[in-house]
Amino acid sequence: MPQSSRSTHPLTRLVRYARSSRWRIRGAITCSILNKIFDLAPPLLIGAAVDIVVNGEGSGIASLGITDRGDQLWALAAVTFVIWGLESVFEYWQSILWRNLAQSIQHDLRLDTYGHVQGLDLSFFEDRSTGTLLTTLNDDVNQLERFLDFGASQLIRVATTVVVIGAIFFWIAPAIAPFSFLPIPFILWGSFSVQKRLAPRYASVREQAGELGGLLSNNLSGIATIQSYTAESHENARLRIASDQYRAANQSAIRLSSAFSPLIRMVIVLGFICTLVMGGEAVFAGTLPVGSYAVMVFLTQRLLWPLTDLGSVVDLYNRAMASTARVLDLLDTPVAVVGGERALERETVRGEIAFREVVFRYSTGGDVLDDFSLEVPEGGTVAIVGATGAGKSSIVKLILRFYSAQSGQVLLDGVPVEKFLLADLRRAIGFVSQDVYLFSGTVWENIVYGTFDATALEVEAAARAAEAHEFIDRLPDGYQTLIGERGIKLSGGQRQRLAIARAVLKDPPVLILDEATSAVDNETEAAIQRSLARICVGRTTIIIAHRLSTIRHADAIHVLDRGRVVESGTHDALLSLDGMYAKLWRVQTGAQFAGK
């Protein structure tokens, strides 16, 4: 993220983001201002009523040609009705406009941020907890909505009050007006001072909220592990610590924000006393009309007492700005893996894949792939094996462009993969990960995910190819059975077969299976092997496996060690070498090397 964006005030960044809503913002501001102007009229009407009663034919309304006192009161009543009606109309519209604006900005910001997050590379997610991201996308966005619902309009109304009443005061009593406004500089100074001190405290609150959300999310996802290890007390203790830290961060902000209103109230009373006493003395001296004095007394209260709510508005504002900064920081996070501009029609993909002198490392350091080269022929079935950490899964991530290599090239049909449109590239590749992810929903919804327009016959054919139809048919509602979050109601093997069916239904020219049979029993593995013999026909297939029985019939097997290919050949050829592959085979089968 650019440093200039981080250093810019969150409100400035928010205004820039919401520029497409500028006309709605202006309309909401206008309605708030007009509503407050008409809201301030009643004290003037009271002053006019006092003027009529005291001065009669010498009142201000009489100068308009209405001399009868009764007619003056009826005219004042009519004006009062119109003003209160307009105040109600603009109160309605300012409420509608601000609340709809809050909903629109909240909606757009959440969608834009989520859409941006989906395009970030995997390293971003590896460095952040899911709970922290959920807190930002949900709770922080909601904090902004709360401010726009109430706080923004309130700030505008307070500013309008100061300007309008100030103009009236300096018009009717210029000598007294400065004393009535004496508390305002202190109030503003206190507001900005408190805001400056609150900002880092609320940033800490949002950070602790993210940590707490992350802990809760992780624990709920791992509830089976927690219960199986009877670690409930341990997790309760961890949650208590995280919740205490969140509470302490909030209490630090609460102590400061709660002190604002009582202190401001004592400053405000000084301005009211000045108006009360000095205005009364002016009336006694005959330099200020009684009606004008009544207006000043009422307006002083309307001017100063609403400022006591400034503390809660400032508190809401600071919470919203802390949350806004977190959301916009996430939205401004640069995308590390950017797609090219070359279209890739799936029907034209031959499926030839090549790695040319690729060097790749994760941010944690250390080369995973070192001067790595590999050729996968069009339509061939190639297996990659090796010890944990040899770099097998990293090869998949580079093909799919989850990461970019530091040097070298990854080619598809002779073209560097970074030149293709990212969506086109990934549509051409079917991927079954060893960490199978299923969505909360039905079996059907999980199989058709990514191929949403598939027919019932196509779905069933894919399930049969993945040896999944039989167990699906035994489920209570068949393909419409709900499988729970992450497929918790299914066994590991069942989840893996659904993932294979999903990839088969996609019918990609390139199929990648990363430990696709790691969670199945021997009988299911044998069934999947039979189906893979059919699935792999006519497409390029890359199989990554620890269980060597899975890949013994591959066209070519490449053995990785420390990011380099150290052996290549067919199953029988590699056994005859009596090298690393042969040793792995003997360990897994217990067989003596004899070409078995």
N, C-alpha and C positions, 0 to 999 in steps of 0.2 A: 504494500500500500504506500502511495506517495506520502512523504513526510509532510508536505504542504497540506494535504487533506487532514491528516491527524492533528495538526496544529491549529486548523481553522475551527472557530467556535461551532459547536453542534447546531445551534439555531441557524447560523448562516448556511451550513451544509444542508439542513432540513429545508430551508427556503429554496435553495437551489434544486433540491430533489423534487419539491412540490411545485415547480414553476408551471407545470401543465395545468395545475388547479388554481392559477393566480386569479382568474376571474371569480371563481367561487370564494376564494379567500377575500377578495375585495368586497364582494357582496356581503359576506358574513361580517366583515369589519364595519361596513356602512350601516348595516342593520343594528349592530351593537352600539355604534355611536348615536344613531337616531333614537334608539330605545332609551339610552341614558339621558339624552337631551330632554326628551319628553318626560322622563322620570324625575328630572330636576325641576319641572315646571310647578308642581303643587306648592312649594314654599312661595313662589312668585304669586300664585293665585291667592294664597293666604294673605300675603302682603297687600294685594289688590283689594281683598275683602275688607281688611282692616282700614285701608285708605278710604274705601267707600263709606264705611260706618263712621269714621272720624271726620272726614272732610266733606262728605256729601257732594254738593255741586262743584266743589273745588278739587275733586279727586282726579286722578290721572285718566280714568275712563271718561269722565265728563269732557275732557279735552277732545274726545273723539266725536262729540255731538250728542251724547246720551246723558242728559242732565238729571232725569228722574232717578232717585236712589233705587226704587224697585226695578226699573228698567235696567239700571246698571248691574244689579245683582243677577237678573235673569240673563243678561248678556254674558256676565262672568260665568254663570252656570253652564251656558251653551259652550263657551270656550273650554271650560273644564271637561265637559263630556267629550268634546272632540279630542282634546289632548290625551285624556285617559284612554280613549279608543285607539289613538295612534300608538300610544305606548304599548298597549296590549298587542296590536298588530305586529309591531317591530320586535317585541319580545318573542312572539311566536316564531317569526321568520329568522331571528338571530339564533334561536334555539335549534330550529330545523337545519339551518345552513351549517352551523358549527358542528352539530352532531353527525350530520351526513358527511361533512368534510372529514371529521375524525375517522368515520368508518371507511371512507374511500382511501384516505392516506394510509390507514392501518392495513387495509386490504392490499393496496398496491405495494406497500413496503414489504409486507410479508411475502407476497408472491414473487416480487423482484429479488428479494434476498434469498428466498428458497431456490428460485431458479438459478441464481448466481452460484449458490452453494453446490448445487447439483453438478455444475461445470468445473468445480475445483478438482485438482489432482488428489490422488489418494494420500499423499504425504500430509496434506492439510488435515485430513480426518484422523490420521495416525497420531497427530500431535495434540488433538483436542478430544475431550469427552463428548459423547452424544448428549448427555444431560446439559452441559454448558451451551451447546448449540440450540437445544430445545428451549432453554431459558431465554436465549437471545431472540429466537424466532417467535416465541409466544409471549412470555411475560414482559420482556422489554418493549415489544411492539405495543402491548396493551397499556403500558405506562404512558406512552406517547398519546394513545387514544384518550386516556383520562385527562391529560392536560388540555388537549384540544376540545374536549367536551365542556370543560368548565374554566380552566385556568386562563386560556388565551382570551376568551371573551371578558373575563373579569379584569384582566390587565388593561384591556382597551377601555372598559367602562370606568376604571379608576382614572386613567389618563384623561378621558373625556370630562369627568367630574372636575378635575383640577383646572383644566383649561376653561370650561364654561363658567364655573363658579368664580374663578379668578377674574374673568372678564366682567361678570356682574358686580363683584365687590369693588373693583377699581372704577366701575362706572358710578355706583351709588355712594361709595364712601372711600375715596382714594386715600384718605389719611389713616383709616383704620385697617384697610385691606392688608398691608404688609405684616401687621401683627397677627392677623388671622392665619396667614400663611407661614408664620415663623416656624412651626414644627416640621413643615414639609421637607426642607433640606436635611434635617436630622433623620427623618423617616427614610428618605431615599438613601442617605449615607448608610444607615443601619441595614437597609434591604440589600444593597450591593455588598456590604461587608459580610453579612450573614451568607449571602449567595456564594461569595468567594470561599468562605470557610466550609460551606456545606458541600460544594461540588466534589472535593476529593473524598468526603465521607460517603456520599451516595455512590460514587464510583466503587468504593470498597463494598458497599451494600450489594451492588449488582454483581460484583466479582464473587462475593460469598454466596449469593443466590445461585450463581452458575455452578459453584463447587457443590452446593447442597443438591441441586438438581442432578448433577452428574452422578453423585453417590447413590441417590434414589433410583435413577435409571439403571445403573449397573447392577444394583442389588436386586431389583425386580426382574431383570433379565436372567440373573444367576440364582434365582430363588431355590431351584432344585439342588444346586451345589451347596448353598447355605444350609438347607435343611438336612442334606445327607451328611454333612460334617458337623451337625448340631452347633453351628456358629451363630445362632440367632443372637445370643447375648453379646458376642463380639461385635456384630454388626449394629446392634442397638447402641453400644458404646461409641462406635465410630460415628453413627448418626447424631448422637447426643453432642459429640464434640463439634461436628460440622454445624449443627443447629445452634449451638451456643455461640459459635463464631459469627454466624449470621445475625443472631439476636444482639450480640455485643456491637456489631457494626451498626445495626439499626439504632440501638440505644445511644450511641455516640452522636448520631445525627438527630435523634429525637430531643436530646438534652438541649442542643443548640437551637433547633427550630422552635421548640416549645417556649424558649425564653424570649423570642422575638415579639410576639403579640403583647404580653404584659408590659414590656419596656416601652413599646411604641404607644400603648394606651396612655401611659403617664406623660409622654411627650405631647400627645394629642390634646389632653385636657388643658394644657397651658394655652394653646391656641383658642380653645373654646372660652376660657376665662377672659382672655384679652378681648375677644369680640363682645362677650356679655357685659363686661365692666366698661370698656371704652365706648362701646355703642350706646349703652345706657347714659353715660355722662354726656355724649353728644346730643341725645334726645333732650336731656335736662337743659342743655345749653341752647336748644332750639336750632342746632345746625344739622340735625338728622331727623327726617320725618319718622313718625311712629311706624308706618307701613314698611319703610325701608329697614328700620331696626328689626322688625319682626322677620323680614326676609333674611337678614344677615344671621340672626340667631338660628333660624331653621336651616339655612344653607350651610352654616358652619358645621352643624351636626352632620348634614349630608356630605360635606366635604371630608371631614376628619374621621368620623367613626368607620366608614368603609375601609379606611386605611388600616384598621386593626386586622382586617381579613387578609392584608397583604402578606402577612407571615405564612398563612396556609397556602396562598397562591405561590409565593416564592418557594415554599417547600415542595409543592407539586411541580413547579417549573424545574427545580434542580433534579428531582427524581426523573422527570421526563428527559432532561438533557443528558443525564448520565446514561439512561437507557438508549437514547437516540445515538449517542456517540458509539455505543457498543454495536448497535444495528448497522449504522453507516460504516463503521470500521469493517464489519463483516462484508457489507456490500462492496466496499472498496478493495477488498483483498484481491490481489492480482491473480489471474488464471495462469498457472505455470505451463499447462499443456494446451496449446492453441492449435486448432485444426487448420488445414490448408484450404485452398480454394478449388481443388480439382474434384469434380464429381466422380462417383464410382457406382456404376450400375451393377447390381448384384449378379444379374444374368451374364455379364461379361467377365466376371472374375474367374480366372483359371485356377488360382490357389497356389501359385508358386511363391514360396517364402524363403528369404535369404537374410542371414545376419553376416555383415561384413566388418570384421575388426571392431566389434562393439565393446566399449568400456562403459560400465554402469555401476554406480554406487548409490546407496541411500544417504540421506542427510546425516545419519549417525556416523558415516565414514566407513572406509574400507571398501575395496572393489568387490562387487558381487560377481560381475562378469568382467573378465580381463582379456582383451584382445580376442573376443569370442567370435567365431565364424561357424556358420551352419547353413546347409542347403536342404530345403524341404521341397521335393519335386511336386509338380502338379498332380493332384489325384492320389498321391502316395499316403501311406499310413506310417508315420514316424513316431517312435517312442523315445522319451528322454528319461533317464534314470540317474540316480546318484544319491549320495548321502544327504541328510538334512543340512541345509545351508549351502548346497553346491551351486544354487542359482537357478533351479528348475522353474519355480513359479515366477521368477523375475523375467524369464523369457516370455511368458504369457503376458505379463503386464506391459512389456515393451511392444508386443504385437498389437495389443488392444489400445496402446497409447495411454495407459493409466499413468505411466511415467515416460520421460524422455531420456535417452542415453546421453552420457556426457560426450561421447565421441563415437565415430563409426556410423553405420547405416543399417536400418531394418527395412527390407524391401518386400513389397507385395506385387507380384507380376512385374518385377524389374523397376518399380517406382517407389521411392522412399515414402514410408507410411505417413510422414508429417505433411506431405503434399495433398493428401486426400481430405475431403470434408470429414470431420470427426464422426458425425452421425452415419455417413455412408460407409466408412470403414468398419464401424462396429456392427452395422446391420449385416455386413457380409460375413461375420464371424459368430459362430455359436459357441458359447462358453459354459462349461459345467465346472464349478469350483469345488474344491474339497470342503469348503465351508459353505454348505448349501443354505441358501436363504429363501424361505417361503413366506408369503405375505398372509396376514390374517384374512381369511375368506374361505372360499370353497376350493375343492380339488380342481374343478373346471377353471376357475379364475386364475389359479396358479399355473396351470398348463398353458393357457392361452395368453399369458402375460407376455407382451411384446408382439404377439400375433393375434390381435384382438378380433380380427374378422374371420377367424378360422371356423370351419363348419364342424358339426358333430362327428361326421365321418373322419375328418382329418384329425380331430382331437383323439378319437378312439384309436386310429391307426398309429399315432405317435405314442400313445400309452402302451399299445401292444408291442411296438418296436422296443420300448424301454422296459418290457416285462413288468408293466405296472397295471395293466387292465384287470388282471385277475384279482389283485388285492383291492383295487378300487371298486370292483363289482361287489365285493363282500362288505363294503362299508355301509352304514345304515342308510344313507341317502345317495350312494353311488358317487357320481361326479359332482353332485351338489352338496356333499358332506362338508360341513365346516371343520377346518383342521386346527383352529386356534392360532394364537400369535406364534410366528416362526414355525408353524406346523407342529406344535407341541404334542398334538394328539396322535401323531404318527411316529413310527419307529425311525431310526436313523437310515436304515436301508430303504424304507418307503419314501422318505423325504428325498433321498438321492435319486431314486427312480423317477420321481416327479420332475426333478430338475433335468434329468436326461430327456424325459418326454418333452419338456418345454423347449430344450435345444433342438430336438428332432423336428418338432412342429415348425420351428423357425426355418428349417430346410436351408441352412447356410452353405455356401461353397467351401467354407473353411470351418472345421469343427475342432475345438480344443477341449480335451478332457483332463482336468487337473485332479488326480486322485479320485476319479469318478466312481470307483468301486470300493473306496476305502471303508465305507460304513455298511457293507453288505456281507451276508454270510456266504459260505462257499457255494451253496446251491444257487443263491441269487446271482452270485458272480458268474457262475457258469452260464446261467440264463442270459445275463447281460452280454457275456462274451458272444453268445450266439447271435444276439440282436445287433451287436456292434459290427459283426461280420457283414450284416446287411446294410447297416447305417453308413458305414464308411465307404461304400461303393459309390464312385462318381464324385467324391469330394476329397479335399486334402484334410487329413486328420492328424492332429498332434496329441499324443497320449503321454501324460506325465504320471508316473506310477512308482510306488515303493514295492508293491506286490508284483513281482516279475512275471507271475503266471498270467497277469493281465495283458502283457505285451509280447508274449513269446512268438506270436504270429505276425508281428509288425514287419513291414517291408525293410525297415532299418531301425536299429536301436543305437542311440548315442549315449555314452556314459560321461557324465559331468563330474569333475573334481576341481573344487576351488575356482569355479568360473571358466573352466576350459574343457573342451571335449578331449578326453584321453583315450577313448575307445569308440569304434563305430563298426557296425556290421549287423548281420542277422543273428538271431538267437543262437543257432548252432555254431556260426562262425566265432561268435564271442566266447562261447563255452570252450571252443578249441584253443583259443588264445590263453586260457587259464590265467586271466588277469582279474581286474577288479569286478567285472560283471560275473565271472565264474565264481568268485568268492561269495558275492552277494547271493547268487543262485543256490550255492551249497548251504549257506546259512539259513535261507528261507525254506528249502526243501529237505535238508538233511541228507541229500543224495550225494554220492561220490561222483566226482566229475567223470562222466563217461558218455557225454553227449545226450544225457537224459533230459 
